[in-house]
């Protein structure tokens, strides 16, 4: 049942934001305990007002359709800093920012996100060898090799 609810919510969100080319759905997940999480982002970010409008629309439609037969709590928000990047559009939005990429083999790479294509990303990382000065190196990483990517926040 969870999957059909998640699929229905995806359709509802896509319908609500169809006239807003700057907004896009990141993900929908029904968590144990009835928390229905909807993550929406925008090329220039998304405001609380837009999240509230999406929440009202989706909540109203779900109630009208009686789509969920148990108590639930609908949460519509933008993905937080801790949320890994999930789509090429999110990667493109974060071009130029520092990211941490965890590869499928557990290797961790950190650097500036330089380029995003449909097949891979390119980052510029600083590699420091013992007793030597750090050297900048560009790494091209296929999406198939990436386990997770998170944006690194700098407080400098």
C-alpha positions in Angstrom: 0.0 0.0 0.0 2.8 2.4 0.8 4.1 2.4 -2.7 0.8 3.3 -4.2 0.3 6.2 -1.8 3.8 7.4 -2.6 3.1 7.1 -6.3 -0.2 9.0 -5.9 1.5 11.8 -4.0 4.1 12.1 -6.7 1.4 12.6 -9.3 -0.4 15.2 -7.1 2.8 17.2 -6.5 3.8 17.1 -10.1 0.3 18.3 -11.1 0.5 21.2 -8.5 3.9 22.4 -9.7 3.3 21.8 -13.4 3.1 25.5 -14.1 6.3 26.2 -12.2 9.3 25.2 -14.3 11.6 26.3 -11.5 10.3 23.8 -9.0 10.8 20.0 -9.0 10.0 17.0 -6.9 12.9 15.4 -5.1 11.1 12.6 -3.4 8.1 11.1 -1.5 8.4 8.7 1.3 5.9 7.2 3.8 7.8 6.5 7.0 6.8 4.1 9.7 4.5 5.8 12.2 2.6 7.6 9.5 4.9 10.5 8.5 4.5 11.2 4.8 7.5 13.2 3.7 7.5 15.2 0.5 10.7 16.9 -0.6 10.4 19.7 -3.2 13.2 22.0 -4.4 13.6 24.8 -6.9 16.4 26.0 -9.2 16.6 29.1 -6.9 15.3 27.3 -3.8 11.7 27.0 -2.5 9.9 29.2 0.1 7.7 28.2 3.0 4.7 29.7 1.2 5.2 27.4 -1.8 5.6 24.4 0.5 2.4 25.3 2.4 0.5 25.6 -0.9 1.7 22.2 -2.0 0.8 20.7 1.4 -2.7 22.1 1.3 -3.3 20.8 -2.2 -1.9 17.3 -1.6 -3.6 17.0 1.8 -7.0 18.0 0.4 -6.7 15.6 -2.5 -5.7 12.7 -0.3 -8.6 13.4 2.1 -11.1 13.7 -0.8 -9.9 10.4 -2.3 -9.6 8.7 1.1 -6.3 7.5 -0.1 -4.7 6.7 3.3 -6.6 4.5 5.6 -4.6 5.3 8.8 -3.5 8.4 10.6 -0.7 10.2 8.9 1.2 13.5 9.1 2.0 15.3 5.8 5.3 17.2 5.8 6.3 19.2 2.7 9.7 20.8 2.7 12.9 21.5 0.8 15.6 18.9 1.2 17.9 19.8 4.1 21.7 20.0 4.1 21.9 16.4 5.4 19.8 15.1 2.5 21.9 13.5 -0.3 21.5 14.8 -3.8 18.9 12.6 -5.7 18.6 14.0 -9.2 20.7 15.4 -12.0 18.8 18.7 -11.5 19.9 18.9 -7.9 23.5 18.3 -9.0 23.3 21.0 -11.6 21.8 23.4 -9.1 24.8 22.8 -6.8 27.5 23.3 -9.5 30.4 25.3 -8.0 29.7 24.2 -4.4 31.9 21.8 -2.4 30.5 18.3 -2.2 31.4 15.0 -0.5 30.9 12.0 -2.8 30.8 8.5 -1.3 31.6 5.9 -3.9 30.1 2.4 -3.9 33.4 1.0 -2.7 33.4 3.3 0.3 36.0 5.8 -1.0 35.2 9.4 -0.1 36.1 12.2 -2.4 35.6 15.9 -1.6 35.9 18.9 -3.9 34.2 21.6 -5.9 31.5 20.3 -8.3 32.6 21.5 -11.7 30.4 19.8 -14.2 27.3 17.6 -14.4 26.3 15.5 -17.4 23.7 12.8 -17.8 26.4 10.2 -17.2 28.8 11.7 -14.7 30.0 14.5 -12.5 33.4 16.2 -12.4 34.9 17.5 -9.2 38.1 19.4 -8.4 39.7 17.9 -5.3 42.8 18.9 -3.4 45.0 15.9 -2.9 47.7 16.2 -0.2 50.4 13.7 0.0 52.5 13.4 3.2 55.4 16.0 3.1 54.2 17.6 -0.1 52.1 20.5 -1.1 48.4 19.9 -1.9 47.8 19.4 -5.6 44.4 20.0 -7.4 43.1 17.2 -9.4 40.0 16.8 -11.5 38.0 13.6 -11.1 35.3 12.4 -13.4 32.9 10.1 -11.5 30.2 8.1 -13.3 26.8 8.2 -11.6 26.8 4.4 -11.4 29.9 4.6 -9.0 28.2 7.1 -6.6 26.5 5.8 -3.5 25.7 9.3 -2.1 26.6 12.9 -2.6 26.1 15.7 -0.1 26.7 19.4 -0.3 29.4 20.5 2.2 28.6 23.7 4.1 31.5 26.0 4.8 31.4 28.4 7.7 34.5 30.4 6.7 
